[in-house]
Amino acid sequence: MTTAVTVYDPGGSRALDDPAEISVVVKADDTVVWVDLIDPTDDEFECLREEFELHPLAIEDAYKHGQRPKLEQYPTHAFLVAYSKDLAEVDLFVGRNWLISVRERNDEGQLWPLDAVGARIGRGGTVRLGQVVYTLLDELVDGYFEANDAFEDRVEAFEASILTDQLGDDGAVQTELLELRRRLVEFRRVVLPLRDVVVALRRGELAWVDETTALHLQDVADHVVRAIDGIDSQRELVSNAVDAHLAMMSNRMNQAMKRVTSWGAILLGSTLIAGIYGMNFENMPELEWRFGYPFALGLMVTITLVGYRSSKRRGWL
């Protein structure tokens, strides 16, 4: 586990090297303490619970991955679950003048970085708890637009390849399109509930949400709605791309069937003549004819050429 403790007071911001000092600095009313943890263990969770009087249910939710974005209130703190653009879970414990962020890696081992959050908070003067929480949520939501842009680029590349018929293996393309649609569904599943969380915060349901924080959270709520609209648009475009690819596959199959059928019809006449004259009957006309063999070959060639030109003119070959 990695732990970073930052203290914001009237003198500025500083890193707290000894976590044991948290219990001392957190008592100051003009101080904001931010504890950031990465993949904490059971022992670290237990230490946090004792230090900040965290509710066992909130600890249990933070310990288990895959929680739905939500906001829960307990007697001494609130618990918030959100996700980054890479679907990495971020849990927040928010108290009177302290914040605990628990960052967990996604299935690919990716972790949401906090460099931009720290830089934005550090540019201000006096730091309020609401400012820290707002900045965290704002950076999370801004990442959704980057993810949407990445999805849009992939969809546009697929559309261009479909129109030019340069996709290659149909099975691999269809699998990739379905995987892209699945990713969009997962992304929407973690973004959509966050709208209700931000709206609840904006209403001032928690004591640390002052008027300034509520005003900023209104902007975050608007960004969440825009991100959801973008995800829905990408889902529709992916569905259209899947349908278009299926139509292209069906069209190619129809073209192949046309060619196979055309060649079968072209060779049918020649096969019929060869079959007739290949029968072993004694009394058959033309068997004793001098020009019977070249006549049969010429008839076969003529029927084949006529059938080929007819199919070519209709665009079947």
Secondary structure, 3 states (H helix, E strand, C coil): CEEEEEEEECCEEEECCCHHHHHHHCCCCCCEEEEEEECCCHHHHHHHHHHHCCCHHHHHHHHCCCCCCEEEECCCCEEEEEECCCCCEEEEEECCCEEEEEECCCCCCCCCCCHHHHHHHHCCCCCCHHHHHHHHHHHHHHHHHHHHHHHHHHHHHHHHHHHHCCCCCHHHHHHHHHHHHHHHHHHHHHHHHHHHHHHHHHCCCCCCCCHHHHHHHHHHHHHHHHHHHHHHHHHHHHHHHHHHHHHHHHHHHHHHHHHHHHHHHHHHHHHHHHHHHCCCCCCCCCCCCCCHHHHHHHHHHHHHHHHHHHHHHCCCC
